[in-house]
């Protein structure tokens, strides 16, 4: 594989300056890449950067077409790289991992499809080529279906699968009573690079309510997220878990935090289980959990490891809260506007003094020293290619951001733009 030869490439494609009122820094356009429809599965997944240099990012392709393929874009030149992952070979040698050992199923229309696909990709040591894949295995039964979620250890340098962990098995078997079935999902995966521990949340919710044999409502499962934090000592194994709430008012859900070690692939089981968790800190070394004050529907969060504070924005209020993790209490808040759920909202700590808040095609610059808005730049107004619904992915360690600009209905060819902030 030629992935690592791209690290030294720093060619700038074009330079465009965006003046920012009250700030000496500007955004600089540093790269552009064409993206075709098959490069993304529903949305671009840029949740886990490869490394601090932001050299490679991943976009899984649709499970309907290429279930064993992962696409990368190198930064800053956004060169497109595609890798065929040997998942089929791995599962062929380990059929016991798949439901009934079946690699494929025949659909009602006679077409054959694979029973597994890559949903996410996680990187933890790009220099040594270490990566992990979140792989789903669905098998249809006559009276329901079974879903298995695996963490698959991927040796990126050698392009081989070296092990797998079964995270959960969810049986969608229809049953009598008020609810049709219960759904379980792995909602997030995090990694502790010092201890080589992985953490993941499983979220459970009753999905469809039945009355008189008819569906009366659809209950979307609640979302939960967590952030690993800690620099040294026992704080290495502290985790912040945030409740983000169900997307409507119909039902409750359970959230369980689990962890396992690499390279032993030993599942340690769930650590804490809560109904409607609001926000708490788990200490995995000493045990126990302490509650922290957060907002409901805090879908977007960022952690400052030096100040030991958690920033989060609620879709209900559009307000930024700063929570002191030492005391668990709110220490400041700042109204940023634009309340309401929006999947293109993004919050990220750019450096030790700057917080980026992206929504509706605009980037708001928040000064974390004074908790004030330092300036706003309207990218949608600056570029005809951008719109209020163009998602942005804020890169770590002060690198900048990537904008995904699609044409109508997000189905045809679009572009990725890499912007530096300097």
N, C-alpha and C positions, 0 to 999 in steps of 0.2 A: 504494500500500500504506500501511496505517495503522500499521505496526510501530513507527515511531519516535515516535509521539505518546504511547506508553505510558511513556516514560522518566520523566516527572515524577510518575507515579501511585504514591503510597506509602501507600495506605490499608491500615490493619490491620484484618483481618476479626474476629479475636478474640484475646484474650490469656490464655494459660495459663502458669503458672510451674512449673518443675521444680526443686526444691531439689537442689543438688549438694553432697554432704558435703565439707567442707574447701575450698570454693571460693566466692568471693563472687559469681561469675557464675551465671546461670541460663539455661535454654532458654526461649524465648518463642515460643508458637505465633502465627505472623504471617499465615498464609493457608491456604486449602484449595480444591481444585478437583476436580470430578468428572471421572473418566476412564473412557471406555467402551472396549470391547474393540478397536475398530478404530484406536485411537490409538497402539497399540504393536505392534511387530513382534517377538514372542518376549519381549523385555524392553525396558524403557525405556533409551534410549541418551542418557546425559547426560555423556559422556566429555569433551566439549569445550565449555566455557562460551563464550558469545558475547563477553563482555568482562568487565573486572574488576568492574563493577557488578552483574553477574549478572542483567541485566534480562530476557534472553530465553534460553530453552533449547529444544532441539529434541527431538522424538520422531518418528522416521519411522513411517509407517503401513505396514501389511502389503503386500508386493509382490503378493499375490494379488488385491488389490482396487484400491488407488490407488497406482500405481507412480510417478506424477508429483507426488505431494503430500507436503508437509512440514508438521508441526504444531509450534506453539510454545506455551510458557506464559510469560507475563511475570511477573516477580517485583517486589514480593512478593505481589501480589494474585492471581497465577496465572490471569490471564485467558487463555482459549484462543484462539489465532489459527491459521488454516489457510491455507496458500499453495499454489496450483497452480503448479508449476514448469514452464516451457515446454520440457521435455525432448523431447517428441515432435516439436515444431516444429524444434528444433535438429538432431535426428537425421535428420529428413526432408530437411533441407538438406545434411546430411553423411552420406549413406548409406555412404560408404567406411569410416566408423568402426565400423560394425556388421558382424558376420560375415555375409557374403553380402548385406549391405545390407538385411537383413530386419528390419522393425520388429516383426513378429508371427510366431508359429508356430501351427500347428493341432495340437492334442493328439490322442491316440488316441481319446478320447471325443468328438471332433468340436468341442470348444470351442477358441476362439482366445485366445491370451494374448500379452502383450507380451514381447519378448525382453530387456527391460532393467528395472532398478528401482534406486531409491536405497537404498543400504545405510547410509550415514552422512552426516553433515553437519558441516562444520568452518568455524569463523568466525575471521577474523583482523583485521578492521577494521569493527566494527559501525557506527561513525560515518559511514563512507563506503559502507556497504552491501556490503562485500566478503565473500564466503563461498565455500566449496568443497564439492562433493558427491563422495562416493565412489559410483560407479555401476557396477553389474555388468551385463554383457551375456552372456547364455547363449543358445547356439544348439545345438539337438539335431541330430545327424547320424545316419545309418543305422548307422555303425560307432563311435559314441561321441558326444562333444560337445565344444564349445569354449567356454571362459569367458574373457571379457576384463574387466579392471578398469580403470576410468577415473577420473582426477581431473578433475572438471568445474568450471570457474570460473563462479561464479554471482554476477551483479550483483543483490544483494538489493533495492536501492532501485528499480531499474528493472524488476526481475524479468525479466531476460534472461540467456541463456547467452552468454558472451563467448569461450569457448575450452575445449579439453579436452586432457588428456595421457593417453596409453595407458600405464598402469603395468606391466601384464603381460598376456600371453596364455597361458592354460593349456589344453593339449589333452588331454582325457581320452580317449585312444584306447587301447582294450584291446590289449595286446601279450602275446606268449608269454613264458614264463619264470616266475620265482617270484612276481613281483608283477603285479597286474592293471593298475594305472596309477599315475602319480605326480601328486600334487596340489600346486599352488602357490597361495598366497594372500597378499594384502596384509594384514599383521597389525597395522599401526598407521601413523598419519600424524601427523607433528609439524611445527611451524612456527616459524621464526625471524623474529620481527616486525621486527627491525632490518635484516636483509638480504633479507627477503621470499623466503626459501628454504623449500621444503617438503622434509621427509625422510620416507621410508617404508621399512618392512621388508617384504621378501618372504620367506616361509617355505615350504620345500619338504619334502615327506615322501612316502614310499611308503605307500599307504593300505591296500591289502588284499593279504594273502599268499594264494597259491593252492597247494594240494597235491593231486595226483590230480584236478584239475578242480574242487575244492571250496574254498570260502573257509575258512581255518583260524583267522583272527583279523582283527580290525579295528584298524588302527593310527591312533589319533588324532594328528594333526600336533601337534608341539610349539608352544607359544606363546612368543613373545618380545616384549619391549617395550623402549622406549628413552625417554630424557628429554633434551631440549635443555637445556643450561645455559651460563652465561657472561654476564658483565656488560659487559665492554669488551675492546678489543684482540683478540688472536687467540683468546681464550677464547670469543668470540662463536660460533665454529664448532667447539666441542667438544660431543660427544654421548656420553651414557652409554647403553650397551646392556646389558641384563640378560638372562641366560638363565633361562627359567622352567621348562624341561624338558618333555619329552613327558609326556602325562597317564598313560601307562603305560610299561612297561619294554620295549616291543617294538622300537622303532626309533630311528634317528638322524634328524636333519634338518639342512638347511642354512639359514642365515639370511644374507640379503644386505641391506645398508643402501644405499639409493638416495636421490638427491636431485634436485630440479629447481627452477628459478627461476620466479618470477612477476614481471612479467606475460608474459615471453617464452615460457613453457611449454617450456623447453629441458631435456630429460632429460640428466642428467650421468652416468648409469650407476651401477653399484654401486661402493661405496667399499671395503668389506671383506667377506670371506666366511669363515665359520668353521664347523667341525663342532662341535656342542655348545658354543656360546659360553657361558662362565660369567659373564662380566661384564668389560667393557672400556670404555675411553674412546677415542673417535676424535677426533683433531685434524685437521679438514678443511683447515686452513690450512697447517700444517707437515707434515702427513702422519704416518702411523704410528698405532699403537694401544698403549695401556698397560693392563695387566690390573688389575682391582679385585676385592677380596674380597667376595663376596656368598654368600647361601645358595641352595641349589637350591630350585626351585619358589617363587621370590620373585615371586609374582604381583602383589603390591600394594606400591607404592613412592611416595615423596615426596621432593622435592629442596628443600633450603634454600639459596637462592642467596647468602645472606650468610655463612653458616658453611661453605659449600662441602662439605656432607655429604649423603649419600644415606641415607634411611630405607627399610627394606624388611622385610616380614614374610613368612615362609615358611609355606605351608600344611602342610608336613611337620612343622615343629617348633612353630609358634605363637609363635615368638620374633622380637622386633624387633631388627634389627641397624642400627647406625649406622656407615657407611663414610666415611672421610675421603677425598675425591676428590683431594686433593693428594698423598697417599702411596699411596692405593689400599688401605689396610689398615683392618680393623675396629677401631673405637676404643671401642665400647660395645655392650652387648646387654641386652635386657630381656624376660623371659618374660611374654607376654600371655595365654597359655592358648589353649584351643580349637584344637588342631592338627587338620588334616584339610582337604581341599579344600572350599571353599564359595564359590559364585559371588556370594554376597551380602556377602562380606567387603569392607571398604573402608578404605583408609589415606590420610590427607590432612593436609598441614601447614595448620593453621587460621590461625595467625599466626606471628610469629617465635619464640614461646615455647610454643606449644601444638600438639600433634599429636592429631588425632581418629582413633580406631580403632573401626570399626563392625563388629559381627558378632552374629548371632543376636538382633537386636532391641535390642542394648545399645550404648551409646557409651562408650568408655573415653577419658578425658582424660589424655594423657601430657605431663608437663612436660619440655620439651626442654632446659631449663637444667640440670636435675638428673637427667634420664633416669629419672624415677619416675612411677608412676601417681598422679595427683592426685585422681581420683575416677571413679566409674562411674554412669551413669544407665540404668535399664532402661525403655526406651520401650515395649517389648511388654507389660510389667506395668502401665504407666501407662495405656495405651489399649487398649481391646478391639479397635479397628480394626487395631492393629499385631500382628504375630506375629514369631516368630523368623526366619521366611523373608521378611519384608518388606525389600526392598532400600532402602538409603539412598544419596543422592548428596550428597557434601560439597562445598559451594560454595567458590570461591576467595576469598582476601583477607578472611577473617574474617566472611563473610556468614552462615554457618550451615549447615543441611542440609535436604534434601528427602527425605521418606519416601514411598515408594509402597506403599500398603496396598490389597491386592486381596482379593476374596472368593474362594470356593472355586475351586481349580484355575486361578486367574489368567486366567479366561476371561470373566468378567462385569464389571459396573461396579465400579470402585473409586475411590480418592481419592488425590490428591497433597497432602501437608502440608508447608508451609514453616515451618521453625523457625529463629529467630535465637538466637544465643548472646551474651548481653550482661549 
